[in-house]
Amino acid sequence: MSAPFPPHVPARPARADSPWTRRWNEGPAARLTLVCLPHAGGSAGFYRPWAALMPPEVGLVAIQYPGREDRLGDPGSADMGELVTAVADAVQPLLDRPYALFGHSMGSAVAWELAHELGRRGAPGPRRLFASGRAAPGTAVTGQLHRQDDDALCAELGRLGGTSPEILDDPGLRSLILTAVRHDYRIIETHRPEGRPPLSCPIHVLTGSADPELGPERCRSRAGGWADLTTARTEVRAFPGDHFYLTPRRREVVAAVLRRLDPSLATGGGARTWPSTP
């Protein structure tokens, strides 16, 4: 188990926000930072409802990839390396207090790469890494969906759930969504992680019980491969739901994350044991 977080860290001075980061609940009582990375085609707004569930002690930072929401005109990253470099540039100034990383689906791979990039720069490492909805880099199944037509991408979104059919029926919204999805799928499908020494922080693997990408069955094998990427403990927790279990189970997910950050932060929600993988 990692060392406890310090009881208080002085509030950081005001600074201009990066186009890569969104912060909705920053306050003087914050002593921990949770950095959240979206799924393919996703945006920082996916995590905005989490802000209302955060205690004052936790500052929520969500990453906004280019090419969506208020960054529609910004050019996308060429590959995973360029994306992670830009994210590291944006979050490194925010790491003046202990932090954890949470990534869903593609975001879990970005979080893992980000932890290594920050370490390469000499920055402090994350106290914990939460990997949701995707097997570990190097073991996750990848394809060539980014090269296929729009109908194939729509079928993939339907398989995973989380995207309303009404949205895909609107030509304008469909075009915006598929442009972002295709871009992100190219990044994750061409990602070839380098061999690196394992992290030293605990990794917590979260999944939906009916997730076609990383269900409980696959998690039984070395926590979906994540157990091989850290020298610390790896734990798995499954929630009822599909790949986007996070939306209907938002309160439970946030409570589970807070409980692992610091047990004093989580109230209610019914504590449950996370099976551990040595």
BAVEX-151184 format. One record per atom (N, C-alpha, C, O): x, y, z. Coordinates in pm, whole numbers, plus 32768, in hexadecimal, padded with zeros to 4 digits. Layout:
<recs>
XYZ
...
</recs>
This chain:
<recs>
80557F888000
800080008000
8058807C8000
80BE80808045
803180DF7FB4
808181597FAA
807481AB8029
801981978079
80D18208803A
80D0825E80AF
805582B680AE
802582DB8043
802182DB8125
7FA983308129
7FC683B980F0
803883E880F3
7F5F83F980BD
7F6C84808088
7F7F84E280FC
7F4984CB8168
7FCA854D80E8
7FDC85AF8151
7F5885F48171
7F0386018118
7F45862181EE
7EC4865C8214
7EA686DE81CF
7E31870281C0
7F0B872781A4
7EF087A88166
7F6587D3810F
7FD987C28135
7F448809809D
7FA688478045
7F7488D28025
7F0088DF7FFD
7FC5893A8035
7F9489C2801A
7F5D89CF7F8D
7F8D898F7F30
7EF78A237F7F
7EBA8A377EFC
7F208A6D7E9A
7F718AC37EBC
7F1E8A397E1F
7F7D8A667DBA
7F558AF27D8A
7EDF8B167D8F
7FB68B417D5C
7F948BC57D27
7F408BB87CA8
7F468B527C63
7EF38C1F7C8B
7EA08C1E7C13
7EF88C1C7B98
7F648C587B96
7ECA8BD57B31
7F158BD17AB3
7EB28BBD7A41
7E438B8B7A56
7EDA8BE579CC
7E828BD47958
7E718B40793A
7ED18AF3793E
7DF78B17791E
7DDC8A8B78FF
7E118A687874
7E0C8ABA7818
7E4289EF7868
7E6B89BB77E7
7DEE89917799
7D8B896B77D6
7DF289997714
7D80896576C6
7D6C88CF76DB
7D03889A76B7
7DCF888C7713
7DC787FC7728
7D8287D677AA
7D5B876277BA
7D7188317807
7D3B880D788A
7CBA885778A8
7CA688C9787E
7C62881378F2
7BE6884F7924
7BDF883479BA
7BF087C379E6
7BC6889D7A06
7BBC88907A98
7B3A88D37AC4
7B2489497AA8
7AE488887B0A
7A6088BA7B2E
7A4B88CA7BC3
79EA89097BEC
7AA288947C15
7A8888987CA6
7B0188C27CF7
7B0C88A07D6D
7B5D890A7CB9
7BD889327CFE
7BB8898D7D74
7B6C89EC7D65
7BF189707DE7
7BDB89C37E5D
7C5389BF7EB9
7CAC896B7EA7
7C578A177F1B
7CCC8A1F7F73
7CDF89A57FCC
7D4C89908001
7C7689537FDE
7C8288DE8035
7CBD88657FEE
7CDD8801802E
7CCD886C7F68
7CFB87F87F1D
7D8987D27F45
7DE288267F49
7D9C87527F63
7E2187207F86
7E4986A97F2F
7EB986767F3A
7DF0867E7ED8
7E0986127E79
7DD5863D7DF0
7D7B86907DE6
7E0F86047D88
7DE0861F7D00
7DC1859C7CBA
7E10853E7CBF
7D4D85967C79
7D2885237C28
7D2485507B97
7CD085A27B71
7D7D851A7B45
7D87853B7AB7
7D3D84CF7A68
7D6084597A71
7CD884F67A1B
7C84849779D2
7C9884A4793C
7C9885127905
7CA8843378FA
7CC2842F786A
7C5183E67823
7C2F83767848
7C17842577BC
7BA083EE7779
7BBD8378771E
7C30835A76FD
7B51833876F6
7B5282CA7697
7B5F83007608
7B5A837975F2
7B6F82A675A9
7B7682CE751B
7AF6831374F2
7A8882DE7506
7B03838974B8
7A9083D87491
7A5584297502
79FA847974EC
7A868414757B
7A51845775F0
7A9084DE7608
7AEF850675C5
7A5A8523766A
7A8985AA768A
7A9185BB7721
7A658566776D
7ACA862B774A
7AD2864A77D8
7A48864E7817
7A37862D788C
79E4867877C9
795C868377FC
792386007830
78C48601787F
795B85907806
792E850E7838
793D850778CF
78EE84C57913
79A3854B7904
79BE85467994
798385BB79E1
798F85C17A5C
79438618799D
7911868D79E4
78AF86697A54
78B686A77ABE
785386087A42
77FA85E67AB1
784285B37B2D
780985B47B9A
78C085887B1E
790A855A7B92
792885CC7BF4
793985B47C6B
792F86467BC1
795586B77C16
78F686C77C8C
792286E77CFB
787586B17C75
781286C07CE0
782086537D4A
77EA86617DB8
786785E77D2A
787785787D87
78FE857B7DCE
791A85267E23
795085DD7DAC
79D585E67DE8
79CF86347E6B
798E869C7E72
7A1386047ED2
7A1E86527F4D
7A7E86C67F37
7ACB86C57ED6
7A7C872B7F8E
7AD4879F7F7B
7B68877C7F78
7BBA87C87F44
7B8C87087FB2
7C1986E37FBA
7C5286B37F35
7CCC86A67F28
7BFD86977ED3
7C2C865E7E54
7C0E86BE7DE2
7B9B86E37DCB
7C7786E77D9A
7C6787397D23
7C5C86DF7CA9
7CB186897C93
7BF586F47C5A
7BDD86A27BE2
7C1486EA7B68
7BF0875D7B4D
7C6B86A77B1F
7CA386DB7AA2
7C8186787A33
7CA786037A3A
7C3B86A679CE
7C1A8651795B
7C64868378E1
7C7286FC78CC
7C9486267891
7CE18649781A
7C84865977A3
7C2B8607778A
7C9986C67759
7C4B86E176E1
7CA486C87667
7CFC87187648
7C8B865A7622
7CD4863E75A7
7CAA86A5753C
7C3B86D97541
7D0186C174DC
7CDB871E746F
7C7286E07413
7C628666740D
7C2B873773CB
7BCD87097366
7B4286EA739A
7AF686A57357
7B20871D7411
7A9987067447
7A72877874A3
7AC687C274D5
79EF878474B9
79B787EE750C
79F4887574E7
79EC889F7473
7A3088BA7547
7A65893F752C
7AEE893B74E8
7B2C89A474D5
7B1E88C474C3
7B9F88B8747D
7B8C887E73F1
7BE6883C73BC
7B1B889673B6
7AFF885E7331
7B65888A72CA
7B88883D7271
7B96890572D5
7BF289387271
7C838914728B
7CD989347239
7CA288D272FB
7D2D88B1731B
7D56883072D4
7D0987D072D4
7DCC882D7299
7DF987B47254
7E10874072B5
7E3E87547325
7DEF86C97288
7E01865372DB
7E93862A72E4
7EE686567294
7EB185D67346
7F3985A47357
7F58853B72ED
7EFF84F172C1
7FD5853572C5
7FFC84D7725C
7FFB8447728C
7FDB83EC7240
801E8432730B
802683AA7340
802283B073D8
8016841C7412
802D833D7418
8026833874AA
8096838874EA
808083CB754F
810E838274B2
817E83CB74EC
8166846174EE
818084A37552
81348496747F
811985267479
80A8854C74D8
80AF85B4751A
804184F874E0
7FD28512753B
8001851575CB
7FE085727616
804E84B275F3
807B84A9767F
80DA851B76A1
80D685507711
812F85417645
818985B2765D
813A8631767A
815B867B76D6
80D2864A762B
808186C1763F
803586BC76C4
802A8720770A
7FFF864676E5
7FB886397764
8018864D77D9
7FF5868F783B
808F861477CF
80F18625783B
811886B8784C
812786E878BC
812886FF77DD
8146878E77E5
80D987D87831
80F58835787E
805B87AF781C
7FEA87F5785A
7FDB87D378EE
7FBB882B793E
7FF187567913
7FD6872F799E
804E873F79FA
803C874A7A73
80C6874079C4
813C87467A1C
813987BF7A7A
815F87B07AEE
810E88367A4D
810888A67AAB
80A188947B1A
80A388DE7B7D
804788347B0D
7FDE881F7B71
800587B97BDA
7FB6879C7C34
807D87827BD0
80A487137C27
80F287427CA0
815687067CC6
80C387B07CDD
810387E07D57
80C487A17DD3
80DD87CD7E43
8074873B7DBE
803C86EF7E2D
802486607DFB
8026864B7D81
800F86007E52
7FFD85757E26
7F8885687DC4
7F2485B07DCD
7F97850A7D67
7F3084FB7CFF
7F2084687CDA
7F7684157CF5
7EAF844D7C9A
7E9483CA7C61
7E6283DD7BD3
7E3384497BAF
7E6C83757B83
7E3F83797AF8
7DCB83187AE7
7DCF82A77B18
7D6383457A9F
7CF282F07A7C
7CDE82F879E5
7CCD836579AE
7CE0828579A3
7CC882847912
7C62821B78EE
7C6881AA791F
7C0482407898
7BA181DF7869
7BBF81B877D9
7BD3820E7783
7BC1813577BF
7BD580FE773A
7C5A81317700
7CC28119773D
7C5A81767690
7CD681AF765C
7D1C820276C6
7D97820576CB
7CCF8246771B
7D0A829B7783
7D61824E77E5
7DBC82877820
7D4581CC77F7
7D9A817F7852
7E26816D7819
7E8981717862
7E2F81597794
7EB2814F7754
7EFA81D67758
7F7381DB776F
7EAF82437743
7EEB82C9774C
7F1E82E177DA
7F8A831977ED
7ED182B8783F
7EFA82CB78CA
7F7B828078E7
7FD582B57929
7F85820578B6
7FFF81B678CD
807881F77889
80E3820278C5
80668221780D
80D3826677C8
80F682E9780F
816B830E7818
809183307840
80A783AF7884
80F9839A7904
815383E97921
80DA83327950
8126831679C9
81BA830279A9
8211833379F2
81D782BC793C
826382A57916
82A4832578E2
8319833F78FF
825983757897
829283F17863
82B2845378D4
831B849378D3
8259845E7934
827484B679A6
82EC848379F5
833E84D37A23
82F784017A04
836B83C97A49
83EC83E679FE
845384037A3A
83E583DE7979
845C83FC7928
848A848B793C
850184A87935
842B84E57957
844C8572796D
8478858F79FC
849D86007A1B
8474852B7A51
849B85407ADC
842B85727B34
844385987BA7
83B185737B01
833E859D7B50
8316852D7BAF
833784B97B95
82D1854D7C1B
82A184E37C74
823F84887C2C
81F384B57BD6
8241840A7C4F
81E583AB7C11
815C83AF7C51
814B83E77CBD
80F883757C0E
807283707C4A
807183157CC3
80B982B27CC8
801C83387D25
800C82E07D98
7FBD82637D72
7FD381F87DAA
7F6282717D11
7F1382017CE2
7EEE82187C50
7EE482897C22
7EDA81A97C08
7EAA81B17B7F
7E2A815C7B76
7E2A80E77B9B
7DBF819A7B46
7D3F81567B33
7D2D813D7A9E
7D23819B7A4F
7D2A80BE7A78
7D1E809779EB
7C95805A79D5
7C737FF47A10
7C45809A7980
7BBA8071796D
7B9F804478DE
7BC58088787F
7B5E7FD178D0
7B257FAA7850
7B857F8577E2
7B5F7F87776D
7C007F637803
7C5F7F3C779B
7CCD7EE777D8
7CFD7F037846
7CF57E7F778E
7D667E2E77BA
7DE67E8177B2
7DEA7EEB7773
7E4D7E4F77F1
7ECB7E9877FC
7F0B7EB17774
7EFB7E607718
7F537F217765
7F9D7F3A76E9
7FF67EC376C6
803A7E8B771C
7FF47E9F7649
80427E2C761C
7FF47DAA761B
801D7D4A75DA
7F847DA67664
7F317D2E7667
7EA57D487630
7E607CEB7607
7E7B7DC8762F
7DF67DE975FC
7DED7DC77567
7E4C7DDD751B
7D7A7D93753E
7D647D7174B2
7D4C7DF17462
7CF97E437488
7D957E0173F5
7D837E76739F
7D5F7E487312
7D757DD472EE
7D297EA472C3
7D037E82723B
7D257EF271DB
7D887F3971ED
7CD27F017175
7CE87F67710F
7C677FB570F7
7C4B7FDE7086
7C197FC97160
7B9B800F714F
7BAC809D711C
7B5480D270D8
7C1D80DC713C
7C3081657110
7C3C816F7078
7C2F81DC703F
7C5480FD7036
7C5E80FB6FA3
7BD980D66F61
7BCE80D96EE6
7B7580B26FB1
7AF780846F78
7A9480F86F68
7AAE81686F93
7A2380D96F28
79C481436F08
796F81696F82
797A812D6FED
791C81CF6F70
78CE82036FDF
786E819C7018
785681997090
783681486FC2
77D880E46FF3
781E80837053
77E3805870B6
789A80607035
78E48006708D
790080487113
78F88007717C
792080C97111
79378110718F
78B7811A71E0
78B98109725A
78488135719D
77C7813B71E3
77A480B47221
776F80AF7290
77C2804871DA
77A87FC3720F
77FC7FAA728C
77CE7F6C72EC
78767FDB728B
78CE7FCC7300
7897801A7377
78997FEA73E8
78688093735C
782E80E373C9
77B2809E7401
779A80A27479
7765806173AA
76F0801873D9
77167F9F742C
76D27F7E748D
77827F5C7406
77B07EE67452
77D97F0D74DF
77BE7EC4753F
781B7F7F74EB
784D7FA9756D
77E37FEE75C2
77EE7FF1763C
777C80247582
7717806F75CB
774C80FA75EC
77BD811C75CA
76F98149762F
772581CD765A
770B823D75FA
771982B2761E
76E4821E757D
76C58285751A
7633827574F0
760B820C74BF
75E582DE7505
755782D774E4
754382C7744E
7583830E7400
74EB826B7424
74CE825D7394
749A82DE7356
74B282F972E0
7451832F73A5
741E83AD7372
748E840C7349
7482845672E7
74FC84087394
756F845C7372
75AB843172ED
75CC8485729A
75B983AF72D9
75F4837D725D
7596838E71E7
75C283897174
751583A37201
74B583BB7195
74B9844B7164
7485846970F9
74F784A471B2
75038530718A
758385407137
75F0852A716C
7578856470B7
75EF85697061
765F85C17097
76D4859B708E
763D863770CF
76A386907101
76EB86577179
77668657717E
769F862671DA
76DB85EC7252
7728856D7231
779485557267
76F0851D71D9
773384A171B0
77BD84BF7175
781E847A7195
77C485257121
7845854870E3
78AB8573714C
791F85497147
788085C671AC
78DB85F47215
790D8580726A
798485757287
78B085297291
78D584BA72E7
7932845A729F
7998843172D7
791084367225
796183D471DD
79EB840971BA
7A4B83BD71B3
79F6848B71A4
7A7A84C6718A
7AD484B37203
7B48848C71F6
7A9E84D0727A
7AED84C072F5
7B0B842D7311
7B7A840A7338
7AA683D772FC
7ABA83497316
7B23830F72B8
7B7B82C472E3
7B1A83327239
7B7A82FC71D8
7C09832971FC
7C6782DA71F5
7C1683A77220
7C9A83DB7245
7CD3838E72BD
7D47836472BC
7C7F837D7325
7CAF833B739E
7CC982A67388
7D26826D73C0
7C7582677335
7C8D81DA7317
7D1281C972CC
7D58816572DE
7D3182287279
7DB4821F7234
7E258223729A
7E8681D77290
7E19827B72FD
7E8182847363
7E8D820373B3
7EFB81CF73C5
7E1B81CE73E1
7E2381587437
7E4080D973E8
7E81807E741B
7E1280D2736A
7E2A805A731B
7EB8805472E3
7EE77FE972BF
7EFB80C472DC
7F8780C472AE
7FE980D07323
806280D9730F
7FB480D0739D
800980DB7414
8057805A7428
801C7FEF7435
80D98063742B
81307FF27444
8186801474BD
81F2804C74AF
81567FF17535
819E801A75AF
822A7FDF75B7
82407F6B7596
8286803275E3
8310800475F6
831A7FB7767A
82CC7FCC76D6
837C7F5E7680
83957F1976FD
83CE7F7A7763
842E7FC27747
83947F7D77D8
83BF7FD87841
83BE7F9078C6
83777F2D78D5
840B7FBF7926
84027F8479AB
83777F9D79E4
83377FFF79C0
83487F467A3C
82C27F587A73
82B87FD57ACA
831B80057B00
823E80087AD5
822380767B30
822F80457BC0
82347FCD7BD9
823380A37C1D
823C807E7CAB
81BB809B7CF6
81B280807D6E
815680D17CB1
80D880F17CF3
8073807F7CE2
807D80337C82
801480737D3E
7FA980127D29
7F5880337CAC
7F4580A87C8A
7F277FCB7C6A
7ECF7FDB7BF7
7E487F9C7C1A
7E407F297C45
7DDF7FEB7C07
7D587FBE7C21
7D0F7FB07B9C
7CFD80127B54
7CE57F387B7D
7CA47F1B7AFD
7C0D7F197B13
7BDB7ED07B69
7BC57F6A7AC7
7B337F717ACF
7AF87F447A4B
7B2F7F6079E0
7A887EFE7A52
7A4A7ECC79D8
79B57EBA79EC
79857EB67A5D
796C7EB0797E
78DE7E8F7982
78CD7DF97979
791A7DB67933
786A7DC379BD
78567D3379BF
78377CFA7934
784D7C83791B
78037D4F78DA
77E47D237853
78357D7177EB
780A7D807779
78A97DA27814
78FE7DF077B9
793C7D937751
79847D367776
79227DA976CF
795E7D527669
79F57D667659
7A387D13761D
7A297DD3768D
7AB87DEE7681
7B087DB076F3
7B727D7576DC
7AD67DBD776D
7B1F7D8B77E3
7ABA7D5F784B
7AA07DA678AC
7A827CE97838
7A247CB47899
7A6C7C6F790B
7AE67C5F7906
7A227C447972
7A607C0179E4
7AB17B8579BE
7B167B6879FD
7A837B3D7957
7ACB7AC4792E
7B5A7AE47905
7BB87AA0792E
7B6A7B4C78B5
7BF17B6F7888
7C437BA878FA
7CBE7B9878FC
7C017BE9795A
7C497C2279CB
7C887BB77A23
7CE47BD37A6F
7C577B3D7A1A
7C8E7AD27A6E
7D1C7AAE7A46
7D667A727A94
7D437AD279CE
7DCA7AB779A0
7E237B3079BA
7E2D7B8B7967
7E637B2E7A2E
7EC17B997A53
7E807C227A48
7EBE7C827A1B
7E017C297A73
7DB67CA87A73
7DB77CE879E8
7DCB7D6079D9
7DA07C957982
7DA07CC978FA
7E2A7CF678CE
7E367D4B7876
7E927CBE790B
7F1C7CE378E9
7F537D55793D
7FCC7D6E793B
7EFD7D9B7987
7F2C7E1079D4
7F877DE87A48
7FDD7E367A71
7F757D6F7A7D
7FC67D437AEE
805B7D3B7ACA
80B07D417B22
80787D2D7A4A
81047D247A1F
81467DAD7A0F
81BD7DB679F3
80F87E197A21
812B7E9E7A06
81477EEF7A84
815D7F687A7D
81467EAD7AF8
81677EF27B74
81A57E8F7BD6
818B7E177BD1
81F97EC47C2E
82317E737C9A
81D77E767D14
81EE7E2B7D73
81727ECA7D13
81157ED57D83
809B7E7B7D69
80997E2D7D09
80397E867DBE
7FC27E347DB1
7F6F7E5C7D37
7F6E7ED07D0E
7F297DFB7D00
7EC77E157C97
7E427DDD7CC7
7E3A7D6A7CF4
7DDA7E2D7CBE
7D567E047CEC
7CF17E137C7B
7D017E687C23
7C897DC17C7F
7C227DC37C17
7B9A7DD57C59
7B7C7D977CBE
7B487E2B7C1D
7ABD7E357C48
7A637E3E7BCE
7A7B7E8E7B73
79FC7DEB7BCD
799A7DEB7B62
79197E2C7B92
78EA7E107C00
78E07E827B3E
78617EC37B59
77FA7E8C7AF7
781E7E697A87
777C7E857B1D
77157E5D7ABD
77137EBE7A46
77167F387A59
770E7E8879CD
77067EDF7959
77637EB778E9
77AC7E5478F3
775F7F05787D
77AF7EE97807
782E7F3E7807
78617F637871
78607F5D7791
78DD7FA87789
78D2803277CA
7934806677FF
785B806B77C6
784780EF7803
77F780E47885
779C813278A0
781C808078D4
77E1806F7958
77F280EC79AF
77A581017A0D
7857813F7990
787481B479E3
77FF821679EB
77EE825A7A50
77AF821E7981
774282807981
76D2825A79E2
76B382AA7A3A
769581E579D6
762B81C57A36
766081A97AC2
761581B67B23
76DE81837ACE
771981627B50
777781CF7B82
77D581B57BCD
775C82497B58
77B982B87B75
77D782C67C0A
784B82CF7C31
777182C87C5B
778782DC7CEB
77D9826B7D28
783182837D7A
77BD81F17CFF
780881807D33
789A81857D07
78F581697D55
78B081A97C89
793881AF7C55
7988821B7C9D
79F882027CCA
794F82927CA9
799682FE7CED
79B082DB7D7F
7A1D82F67DB2
794E829E7DC2
796282777E4D
79D382117E5A
7A2382187EB7
79DA81B27DFA
7A45814E7DFD
7ACD818E7DE8
7B2F816A7E2A
7AD481ED7D8B
7B5382327D71
7B7E82827DED
7BF2827C7E16
7B2182CB7E27
7B43831B7E9D
7B6F82C27F11
7BCA82E67F5C
7B2F824F7F1F
7B5381F47F8C
7BE281C57F7E
7C2881B37FE1
7C0C81B07F03
7C9681847EEF
7CF981F97EFA
7D6C81E57F22
7CCE82727ED8
7D2582E57EEB
7D3F82FE7F7F
7DB083137FA9
7CD482FC7FCC
7CDD8313805D
7C5782E78098
7BF18324807A
7C55827E80EB
7BD6824B8120
7B8282B48168
7B0882A68170
7BC1831C819B
7B74838281E2
7B2183D98184
7ACA842281B2
7B3C83D18101
7AF6842780A2
7A7183EE8074
7A188439804F
7A62836A8076
79EB83298040
7988830C80AE
79AB82D38116
790E83348098
78A3831680F6
783382D280AC
781182F8803C
77F9826D80EA
778A822680A9
77BA81D38035
783281BF8023
775C81A37FE6
777C81577F6E
779680C57F88
779E80767F2A
77A4809E800A
77B780118027
783F7FE07FFF
78537FBB7F8C
789E7FDD805B
79267FB1803D
79257F1F8014
78E07ECD8050
79737EFF7FAC
79807E767F80
7A137E567F6D
7A647EB07F55
7A347DD87F78
7ABE7DAE7F68
7AE47DAC7ED5
7A987D7C7E81
7B5A7DE07EB6
7B927DD57E2F
7BEC7D587E31
7C4D7D557E7C
7BCF7CF37DE0
7C2B7C827DD9
7CB57CB07DAB
7CC07D017D4F
7D1C7C7E7DEC
7DA37CAA7DC9
7DEA7C407D79
7DCD7BC87D84
7E497C6E7D29
7E9C7C147CD9
7F2D7C287D03
7F607C987CFA
7F707BC27D2F
7FFB7BD37D5D
80567BF87CE9
80CE7C0B7CFD
</recs>
